[in-house]
Amino acid sequence: MNISVDYKVAVSKPTLYIGECWKSGEGCNWRVRAAFIQNSQMWEIRKFVGPHTCTSTRMTEDHRKLDSKTICTCIMPIVKDMPTIKVSVLIAEIQARFQYRVSYRKAWIAKQMAMEQLYGDFDASYNELQGWIAAMREYVPGTVIELQTRPYYGPDDQLQLGKRIFHRMFWTFDPCVPAFPHCKPFVQVDGTWLYGKYTQILLIAVAQDGNRNVLPIAFAIVDKENMESWEFFLTNLRRYVISNDNICIISDRGKGLIAAIRRSGVPWRSVYCIRHIAANFIRDYKNADWKRQFVKIGKRLPYPFNISF
């Protein structure tokens, strides 16, 4: 890669390896021959013909030997330290190291390979979910987990008995349940996308104590942020964590969430989160000073309108 040339494998056997210039058909005689020595159990280069006599131009865009497997090995430490690192950053890192700019697809595949080696296969991880649930119930007594699955239909649209597909899951830990009555009577709920092969959504509910310490009290993974998903989350939140009726729900007041609250029949009061409103404000008006003034106004309002995490 440093001298912008390449080679191809002419022979690859358990005891013999021969490589030659990829332009050997054009007259370049570069060639290497290696053999496996039984006595030493090591490979030994027996013959080398070089250097390359072919003329080559700089492969500014890519190099055939710089494949996804090679890139995966190089970026593994980076991905381990920062799993959410952007592919564009990895491309820049590869270019700085090898002086070649690889394609986005090649870098993306390399990152997926690194993620799989570090954290396991995405599909296999779903099969490990039942074991995780059993372990949590065994070693963290009182853990509440509600898992819902769907039937699996094969490529021929035939129902596959004995196979199920993950649909959604709610869980909360036992210490969260007795802790919530000692918190302020409001809960903030929100959702965020999960990154990976399957882009599901993590829903979370958090409370706050008198010292403004934040306490996560419930979690869920759902396929979409709609009324059905929020209803599933709020129903279990009501069943296992929050028994009070006089609770204030802080959120971005999305249509799906509001519909779920109304459908549940629980007399929970729903209010806007100041942070969400401020984010929308700066997006529409592009004025940071107006945003600060707006947040100050919100915090001067009486409870529960001045709530913000």
Buried (B, 14 or more C-beta within 10 A) or exposed (E): BEEBBBBEEEEEEEEEBBBBBBBBEEEBEBBBBBBBEEEEEEEEEEEEEEEBEBEBEEBEEBBEEBBBEBBBEBBBEBBEEEBEBEBEEBBEBBEEEBBBBBEEEBBBBBBBBBBBBEEEEEEEBBEEBEEEBEEBEEEEEEBBBBBEBEEEEEEEEEEEEEEBEBBBBBBBBEEBBEBBEEBBBBBBBBBEEEEEEEEBBEBBBBBBEEEEEEBEBBBBBBBEBBBBBBBBBBBBBBEBBBEEEEBBBBBBBBEBBBBBBEBBEBEBBBBBBBBBBBEEBBEEEEEEEEBEEBBEEBEEEEEBEEBBB
